Amino acid sequence: MKLLLFDQNLSPRLIDRLADIYPDSMHVFSLGLGDAMDIDIWQYARDNDYMIVTKDADFSELGVLRGFPPKIIWIRRGNCSTQDIEMILRENFSAISDLSEDQETGILTLF
């Protein structure tokens, strides 16, 4: 499965909290991309074989305009805690794994 790259709008703590099922994933802050524009994050993910995890609609729009990779995991649950995000990603491990391998799908929307 491809690695996850967590966007600015998600907690960097997710890296450690999810290391057991999504090992070697990264957060944009740890890569020096904390203030980068979305297109730069998108390009980094594309160049380095990451799937972007975000709550930002802009990445899904980039995916539609530019295609994939990178694949986008778009979390559409309004205000919620880091624990909520962790549970969403744990509960949807199978769907995320399937997205990683699916040659025809570029965006997974999770609620």
ZAMARGU-4260 file (C-alpha; in steps of 0.2 Angstrom, whole numbers, plus 5000, padded with zeros to 4 digits):
<rodrens>
0) 5000/5000/5000 | 5006/5018/4996 | 5011/5029/5010 | 4999/5042/5018 | 5004/5061/5018
5) 4994/5070/5030 | 4989/5088/5025 | 4991/5104/5036 | 4973/5103/5042 | 4976/5086/5051
10) 4986/5083/5067 | 5004/5078/5065 | 5000/5066/5080 | 4991/5055/5067 | 5008/5048/5061
15) 5012/5040/5078 | 4994/5035/5082 | 4992/5026/5065 | 5010/5019/5063 | 5004/5001/5067
20) 4993/5001/5051 | 5000/5015/5040 | 5019/5014/5044 | 5031/5027/5037 | 5017/5039/5033
25) 5022/5058/5034 | 5014/5074/5039 | 5018/5090/5028 | 5025/5099/5043 | 5039/5085/5045
30) 5043/5087/5027 | 5045/5106/5028 | 5029/5108/5018 | 5018/5116/5032 | 5016/5132/5023
35) 5017/5126/5005 | 5003/5129/4992 | 4992/5114/4989 | 4999/5112/4971 | 5017/5110/4979
40) 5010/5097/4991 | 5001/5088/4977 | 5017/5088/4967 | 5027/5081/4981 | 5015/5067/4984
45) 5015/5063/4966 | 5034/5063/4965 | 5036/5052/4980 | 5021/5040/4979 | 5010/5046/4993
50) 4991/5047/4995 | 4986/5063/5002 | 4974/5063/5017 | 4965/5079/5019 | 4949/5088/5025
55) 4952/5101/5011 | 4941/5101/4995 | 4955/5109/4985 | 4965/5092/4983 | 4949/5083/4977
60) 4948/5097/4964 | 4966/5095/4959 | 4963/5077/4957 | 4949/5080/4945 | 4959/5093/4935
65) 4976/5084/4935 | 4971/5066/4937 | 4980/5054/4948 | 4992/5050/4956 | 4992/5056/4969
70) 4977/5048/4976 | 4966/5058/4988 | 4958/5052/5004 | 4946/5066/5007 | 4938/5067/5025
75) 4922/5076/5025 | 4917/5076/5043 | 4916/5094/5049 | 4924/5098/5066 | 4930/5083/5074
80) 4945/5077/5085 | 4961/5069/5080 | 4954/5053/5089 | 4939/5054/5077 | 4951/5055/5062
85) 4961/5041/5068 | 4945/5030/5070 | 4939/5035/5052 | 4956/5030/5045 | 4956/5013/5055
90) 4939/5009/5051 | 4942/5012/5033 | 4959/5003/5031 | 4952/4991/5019 | 4944/5004/5007
95) 4960/5014/5008 | 4970/4999/5004 | 4959/4995/4989 | 4961/5013/4983 | 4980/5011/4984
100) 4979/4997/4972 | 4964/5002/4961 | 4970/5009/4944 | 4954/5018/4940 | 4950/5027/4956
105) 4958/5043/4962 | 4948/5049/4976 | 4940/5041/4992 | 4928/5051/5001 | 4926/5047/5020
110) 4912/5053/5031
</rodrens>
